[in-house]
Structures are given as C-alpha cells and as structure tokens.
C-alpha cells in the first residue's frame, strides 16, 4: 500500500483558543473552521500549517471524540493520518489482508461509502491500541480540501 504521512489530529476544548495559541507562538497559518457532523460524531476543527507540516485541532461537540475528550482531556494526539493516491486500492488491500476498514464511529465501512462530509474519501483502521487511530485519506481530494480551507 502506498502511504505518505499527512498530519495528526489533536483534541482541544476550545478551538479558537488553540488556534490563536499556535498562530501566536509558532506563527502557524490557521485554516477556516470546518464542521464534521455525521452519524452522531460532531466536531469543529481547523488545520494548523507550519511550513509544509500540518496538524488538525479538533474540538468535539458530540460522539465518541467528545467522550474521549471528557475522559482523557485535551492535548491528546489520538490519530495519525496518511494519504494514498488510490483509496479504493488501499481499501481492497486492507480487506485482502484480513482488516475490515471502519467509519468514524468504528462501524464496518463498505467500499461504496468512502465519501466523508469534507468531500475527501477516507477510511479508518480498527483501533488496536487503546484510543489510537490510523486514518487513510485520498491524496488528491485531501489536497483540494486543504487548499479550499486556506482560501
């Protein structure tokens, strides 16, 4: 499977406060605020860009990430995210290796339903080690999403 590291996701209680902090301290460029609201998972998030490196600040409002924030507190890196040029091939390779890709709520994800609310096609590996998660996104669509978020 062809993968390239993309970013990490970090839980925060106050998105605006976190964005202001990283903009001031690290001179990070901060994207517009984005919303993910599907299947009971509701978050606000923004991309922090430092040079070519990026991370996402995620403020959960409802769902499994809100429960995680309430349990462990903010600042937790809970997800590593990678891109691939062919998300369907990545899906097929995971299935062939005995791994069932999941959606954002840990439910089995079918190949025909890879579209996310952000417009990027996406899959998650099942969590094997506590709360840590791996996300795989379609490279071209993620690039377009990032570009639009900073426009």
C-alpha positions as CSV (number, residue, x, y, z in Angstrom):
1,X,0.0,0.0,0.0
2,X,1.4,3.4,-1.0
3,X,1.1,5.7,2.0
4,X,2.5,9.2,2.9
5,X,2.3,10.8,6.3
6,X,-0.2,13.7,6.2
7,X,-1.0,15.0,9.7
8,X,-2.0,14.3,13.3
9,X,-5.3,15.1,15.0
10,X,-5.2,16.7,18.4
11,X,-8.2,17.1,20.8
12,X,-8.9,20.6,22.2
13,X,-11.6,22.0,24.4
14,X,-11.7,25.5,22.8
15,X,-10.9,25.6,19.1
16,X,-10.5,29.3,18.8
17,X,-8.1,29.5,21.9
18,X,-6.0,26.6,20.5
19,X,-5.8,28.2,17.0
20,X,-4.8,31.6,18.5
21,X,-2.1,30.0,20.6
22,X,-0.4,28.2,17.7
23,X,-0.8,31.2,15.4
24,X,0.9,33.4,18.0
25,X,3.6,31.0,19.4
26,X,4.5,29.1,16.2
27,X,3.3,31.6,13.6
28,X,1.1,28.8,12.3
29,X,-1.3,29.6,9.5
30,X,-4.8,28.5,10.6
31,X,-7.5,27.4,8.1
32,X,-11.1,28.4,8.3
33,X,-13.2,26.4,10.8
34,X,-14.6,23.2,9.4
35,X,-17.5,21.1,10.6
36,X,-17.9,17.3,10.6
37,X,-21.4,16.2,11.6
38,X,-22.4,12.6,10.6
39,X,-23.6,9.5,12.4
40,X,-23.5,11.1,15.9
41,X,-20.0,12.4,15.5
42,X,-20.0,16.2,15.6
43,X,-16.7,18.2,15.7
44,X,-15.4,21.6,14.8
45,X,-11.8,21.6,13.5
46,X,-9.1,23.7,11.9
47,X,-5.9,22.9,10.1
48,X,-2.7,24.4,11.6
49,X,0.1,24.8,9.0
50,X,3.7,25.4,9.9
51,X,5.7,25.5,6.7
52,X,4.7,22.3,4.9
53,X,3.8,20.4,8.1
54,X,0.3,20.4,9.4
55,X,-1.9,19.2,12.2
56,X,-5.6,19.4,12.9
57,X,-7.0,20.9,16.1
58,X,-10.3,19.1,16.8
59,X,-13.0,20.3,19.2
60,X,-15.5,17.5,19.7
61,X,-19.1,18.5,20.3
62,X,-20.8,15.1,20.4
63,X,-20.0,11.4,19.8
64,X,-17.0,9.2,20.6
65,X,-14.5,12.0,20.4
66,X,-16.5,14.1,22.9
67,X,-16.4,11.1,25.2
68,X,-12.7,10.7,24.7
69,X,-12.1,14.4,25.4
70,X,-14.2,14.2,28.6
71,X,-12.2,11.1,29.7
72,X,-8.6,12.0,28.9
73,X,-8.7,15.8,28.5
74,X,-7.3,17.9,25.8
75,X,-4.0,17.8,24.0
76,X,-4.2,14.1,23.2
77,X,-2.9,13.0,19.8
78,X,-5.4,10.4,19.0
79,X,-4.9,9.9,15.3
80,X,-2.1,9.6,12.7
81,X,-3.3,10.4,9.2
82,X,-1.8,9.2,5.9
83,X,-2.7,9.8,2.3
84,X,-2.7,7.4,-0.6
85,X,-3.1,8.0,-4.3
86,X,-5.7,5.3,-4.7
87,X,-8.1,4.9,-1.7
88,X,-10.1,2.1,-3.3
89,X,-6.8,0.1,-3.8
90,X,-5.9,0.7,-0.2
91,X,-9.4,-0.5,0.9
92,X,-9.0,-3.6,-1.2
93,X,-5.5,-4.3,0.1
94,X,-6.8,-4.0,3.7
95,X,-9.7,-6.4,3.0
96,X,-7.3,-8.9,1.3
97,X,-5.0,-8.8,4.4
98,X,-8.0,-9.5,6.7
99,X,-8.6,-6.0,8.0
100,X,-12.1,-4.5,7.8
101,X,-11.9,-0.7,7.3
102,X,-14.2,1.3,9.5
103,X,-16.0,4.6,9.5
104,X,-15.5,7.4,12.1
105,X,-17.7,5.5,14.6
106,X,-15.9,2.2,14.4
107,X,-18.5,0.6,12.2
108,X,-17.6,-1.6,9.2
109,X,-17.2,0.6,6.1
110,X,-18.2,-0.6,2.7
111,X,-16.2,0.3,-0.4
112,X,-19.1,2.2,-1.9
113,X,-19.3,4.6,1.1
114,X,-15.8,6.1,1.4
115,X,-17.1,9.7,1.0
116,X,-16.7,11.9,4.1
117,X,-18.5,15.2,5.0
118,X,-15.4,17.1,4.0
119,X,-15.6,15.7,0.5
120,X,-12.4,13.6,0.9
121,X,-12.7,9.8,0.6
122,X,-11.5,8.3,3.7
123,X,-11.1,5.0,5.7
124,X,-10.0,4.1,9.3
125,X,-8.2,1.1,10.5
126,X,-9.8,-0.7,13.5
127,X,-8.3,0.6,16.8
128,X,-5.9,-2.0,18.2
129,X,-4.0,0.0,20.8
130,X,-6.3,2.0,23.1
131,X,-7.7,5.2,21.7
132,X,-5.0,5.5,18.9
133,X,-6.4,5.5,15.4
134,X,-5.0,5.4,11.8
135,X,-6.8,7.3,9.1
136,X,-6.1,7.0,5.4
137,X,-7.3,9.7,3.0
138,X,-7.4,10.1,-0.7
139,X,-4.3,12.3,-1.5
140,X,-5.7,14.4,-4.4
141,X,-9.0,15.1,-2.6
142,X,-7.3,16.0,0.7
143,X,-5.0,18.4,-1.2
144,X,-8.1,20.1,-2.7
145,X,-9.8,20.3,0.7
146,X,-6.7,21.8,2.4
147,X,-6.3,24.4,-0.4
148,X,-10.0,25.4,-0.1
149,X,-9.7,25.6,3.7
150,X,-7.0,28.2,3.4
151,X,-8.6,30.1,0.5
